[in-house]
């Protein structure tokens, strides 16, 4: 089933998206709840959860006694037919040069097994859905997107606004015991890794010399070394990096977080000194927040020279590499 050309054109105008990365059913790397509801049978809805219990929970609404207006209080349930993956399983610890680095991308065999266990079939477009109530949940969707694309998938999209937007628009969900179903094993297959999408420490160290922009996706306090995650050995940022924090990756609309327009991202990039069309490597603490920055550059701007440093500051500092911080 192919989306009408008028809708595809409208989606491109709405998001300002380079319509080159997704073919066939999907209109682009972002879809709306209205589009997904109309095309649900043509795609795999992949619900990526940090709290799997919410998949079958009941959503909770409240009604204002004066106005009669119904508002979403607590998320719950999932879109009919959705497959669920625990986000924690999409990342793993790896032993690299004798150092244990957390939150890394699983190898192809592990990732394929995870997708198959969730029931994901081969050859069908995937729409990734998260709760999207906070910027970090938008980055969860982007991390899942990056991981799946790294292993060869092209027909991918994210539900803009996630489950929060879906529920606030009054769309139906499945929940309760009836939604707790056993699914057949999927046959999704990992393709050859797209190695240019993944940067290692050596490539990051050469970035300035190679004319590659370094983008730090952490909040300013982490960038300047005023705060750090306990697992990260040193506070501060990698030399020559530019801060594009996660709070600028999305904007709140009701309870949902949604992507900005490409024009807004372009304005922000210009203001902070980033060229979205030039080669870049994005990083954060462990590669989570960086995924949102990668998605914006790679999928919304069509920059195929954008890579993610999976080890990020956790690996960089563990290796004893230099950092820049306010003193």
C-alpha positions in Angstrom: 0.0 0.0 0.0 1.5 3.3 -1.0 0.7 6.6 0.7 -1.0 9.1 -1.6 1.5 11.5 -3.2 -0.5 14.5 -1.8 0.1 13.2 1.7 3.8 12.6 1.1 4.2 16.1 -0.2 2.3 17.5 2.7 4.5 15.6 5.2 7.6 16.9 3.5 6.3 20.5 3.8 5.3 20.0 7.4 8.6 18.7 8.6 11.0 20.1 6.0 12.4 16.7 5.7 14.7 15.5 2.9 12.5 12.8 1.4 15.3 10.4 0.4 15.8 8.0 3.3 12.4 6.2 3.3 10.7 4.6 0.4 7.4 2.9 -0.1 4.7 3.1 2.6 6.3 5.6 5.0 6.1 9.3 4.2 9.4 10.1 5.9 11.3 9.5 9.2 8.5 11.0 11.2 4.8 10.1 11.2 1.8 11.5 13.0 -0.8 9.6 15.0 -3.4 10.2 12.2 -1.0 8.7 9.6 -0.2 5.7 11.7 -3.8 5.0 12.6 -4.7 5.1 8.8 -1.7 2.8 7.8 -1.3 0.6 10.9 -1.8 -2.6 9.0 1.0 -1.8 6.6 3.7 -1.3 9.2 5.2 -2.9 12.3 4.5 -0.8 15.4 7.5 -1.3 17.6 6.9 0.0 21.1 10.2 0.6 22.9 9.8 0.8 26.6 11.9 1.7 29.6 9.1 0.4 31.8 7.6 -2.7 30.1 4.8 -2.9 32.7 3.2 0.1 31.2 2.6 -1.8 28.0 -0.5 -3.5 29.5 -1.4 -0.9 32.1 -4.6 1.1 31.9 -4.2 4.8 30.9 -5.8 7.2 33.4 -7.8 10.3 32.6 -9.5 13.0 34.7 -12.6 15.0 33.8 -13.0 18.6 34.9 -16.3 18.8 36.7 -16.8 22.4 35.5 -15.9 22.2 31.9 -16.3 18.5 31.3 -12.9 18.4 29.6 -11.1 15.1 29.8 -7.4 15.2 30.3 -4.7 12.6 30.3 -3.2 12.0 33.8 -1.2 8.8 33.4 -0.1 6.9 30.3 -0.8 3.2 29.8 -1.5 0.6 27.2 -0.2 0.4 23.6 -1.4 0.7 20.0 -3.3 -2.2 18.7 -1.0 -4.9 17.3 2.2 -3.3 18.7 5.3 -5.3 19.4 7.2 -4.5 22.6 11.0 -4.3 23.3 12.5 -3.5 26.6 14.8 -0.6 25.8 17.4 -1.9 28.3 17.9 -5.0 26.1 18.8 -2.8 23.1 22.0 -1.9 24.9 24.7 -4.1 26.4 28.0 -4.0 28.3 31.1 -4.6 26.2 34.7 -5.3 27.2 36.9 -3.0 25.1 40.6 -3.1 25.6 40.1 -4.5 29.1 37.5 -1.8 30.1 33.9 -2.6 30.7 31.8 0.0 28.8 28.0 0.1 29.6 25.2 0.9 27.2 26.8 -0.2 23.9 25.1 -1.4 20.8 24.7 -5.3 20.8 26.5 -7.2 18.1 24.5 -8.3 15.0 23.7 -11.8 16.4 22.4 -10.4 19.7 20.4 -7.6 18.1 18.8 -9.9 15.5 17.8 -12.3 18.3 16.2 -9.4 20.3 14.2 -8.3 17.3 13.1 -11.8 16.5 12.1 -12.5 20.1 9.9 -9.4 20.0 8.1 -10.9 16.9 9.5 -8.4 14.4 9.0 -9.8 10.8 11.4 -9.2 7.9 10.6 -6.9 5.1 8.0 -4.7 6.7 8.3 -0.9 7.5 8.8 -0.2 11.2 7.4 2.7 13.2 9.0 3.2 16.6 6.9 4.4 19.4 8.0 5.6 22.9 6.1 7.3 25.7 7.6 10.7 24.5 6.7 12.6 27.7 10.2 13.9 28.2 13.1 14.8 25.8 15.0 11.7 26.9 12.2 9.5 25.7 12.4 11.2 22.3 16.1 10.2 22.3 15.1 6.7 23.2 13.1 6.5 20.0 16.1 8.0 18.1 18.5 5.5 19.7 16.2 2.6 18.7 16.0 4.0 15.1 19.8 4.4 14.9 20.4 0.9 16.1 18.0 -0.7 13.7 19.2 1.4 10.8 22.8 0.5 11.7 21.9 -3.1 11.0 20.6 -2.4 7.5 17.0 -1.3 7.8 15.8 1.6 5.7 12.0 1.8 6.1 11.9 3.3 9.5 10.0 6.1 11.2 9.3 7.5 14.6 5.8 8.4 15.9 6.2 12.1 16.6 4.8 12.8 20.1 4.7 9.1 20.9 2.1 7.4 23.1 1.4 10.7 25.0 0.2 12.4 21.8 -1.7 9.3 20.7 -3.6 9.2 23.9 -4.2 13.0 24.1 -5.7 12.8 20.7 -8.2 10.3 22.0 -7.0 7.3 20.0 -7.7 3.7 21.2 -5.2 1.6 23.0 -5.1 -2.0 24.2 -4.4 -2.7 27.9 -5.1 -5.2 30.6 -4.9 -9.0 30.6 -6.3 -9.2 27.1 -3.3 -7.3 25.7 -0.8 -9.7 27.4 -0.4 -12.1 24.4 2.1 -14.6 23.2 3.5 -13.7 19.8 5.2 -15.9 17.2 8.9 -15.6 16.7 9.9 -13.0 14.1 12.2 -13.5 11.2 13.8 -10.0 11.1 17.4 -10.3 9.9 20.4 -8.0 10.7 22.2 -6.8 7.6 25.8 -5.8 7.2 26.6 -3.1 9.7 26.8 0.5 8.4 30.1 1.2 9.9 30.2 4.9 8.9 27.2 5.5 11.3 29.4 4.4 14.3 32.5 6.3 15.5 35.2 5.0 17.8 37.6 6.9 20.0 40.3 7.1 17.4 37.9 8.7 14.8 36.7 11.2 17.5 40.3 12.1 18.3 41.0 12.8 14.6 37.8 14.8 14.1 39.2 18.4 14.4 42.1 17.4 12.1 39.8 15.8 9.6 37.4 18.8 9.5 34.6 16.9 11.3 32.3 18.7 13.7 32.0 17.3 17.2 28.5 17.7 18.8 28.0 17.2 22.5 24.3 16.4 23.2 24.4 16.8 27.0 23.0 19.6 29.1 25.3 22.7 29.5 26.3 21.8 33.1 27.8 18.5 31.8 29.4 20.2 28.8 31.2 22.7 30.9 32.2 20.2 33.6 30.0 21.6 36.4 28.3 18.2 36.7 29.0 14.6 35.6 27.5 11.2 35.7 29.0 9.0 38.5 30.1 6.4 35.9 32.0 9.0 33.8 35.5 9.4 35.2 36.1 13.0 34.2 33.8 16.1 34.0 33.9 18.3 30.9 33.8 17.9 27.1 36.0 16.8 24.2 38.0 19.6 22.8 36.5 21.5 19.8 33.0 20.1 20.6 29.8 22.3 20.3 26.9 21.8 22.8 23.5 20.9 21.3 21.7 19.8 24.5 18.9 17.3 24.6 16.4 19.9 25.8 16.7 21.5 22.3 15.9 18.2 20.5 12.2 18.4 21.1 9.4 20.8 22.5 6.5 20.1 24.8 3.0 20.1 23.4 0.5 19.1 26.1 2.0 16.0 27.7 4.0 15.0 24.7 7.4 16.0 23.4 7.6 16.6 19.7 10.3 17.3 17.2 10.8 20.9 16.1 10.5 21.9 12.4 13.7 21.7 10.3 13.6 25.6 10.1 13.8 25.8 13.8 16.6 23.3 14.0 18.4 25.2 11.3 18.1 28.4 13.3 19.5 26.7 16.4 22.4 25.1 14.5 23.3 28.5 13.0 23.2 30.1 16.4 25.5 27.6 18.0 27.8 27.3 15.0 26.9 23.9 13.6 26.5 23.2 9.9 23.9 20.4 9.6 25.2 19.4 6.2 28.9 18.9 7.0 30.4 15.8 8.5 29.8 15.4 12.3 30.2 13.0 15.2 27.7 13.3 18.0 28.3 12.1 21.6 26.9 12.4 25.1 27.6 10.3 28.3 26.7 6.9 26.9 25.2 7.4 23.4 21.6 8.0 24.4 21.1 11.8 24.1 23.5 11.8 21.2 21.0 9.6 19.3 18.5 12.5 19.1 21.1 14.8 17.7 22.2 12.2 15.2 18.5 11.6 14.1 18.0 15.4 13.5 21.2 15.7 11.4 21.1 12.4 9.6 17.4 11.8 9.0 15.8 15.3 9.1 18.6 17.1 7.3 19.7 14.1 5.2 23.3 14.3 6.4 24.8 10.9 5.6 28.1 12.0 7.1 26.7 12.1 10.7 28.0 9.4 13.0 27.4 8.5 16.6 30.2 7.9 19.1 28.6 4.9 21.0 31.1 4.9 23.8 30.8 8.7 24.3 32.2 10.3 27.4 32.0 7.1 29.4 34.6 5.5 27.1 36.6 8.7 26.3 37.2 9.4 30.0 37.8 5.7 30.9 40.6 5.7 28.3 42.2 8.7 30.0 41.8 11.0 27.0 41.8 14.8 27.6 38.7 16.8 28.5 38.0 20.5 28.6 36.2 21.9 31.7 35.6 25.2 33.5 37.9 25.6 36.5 
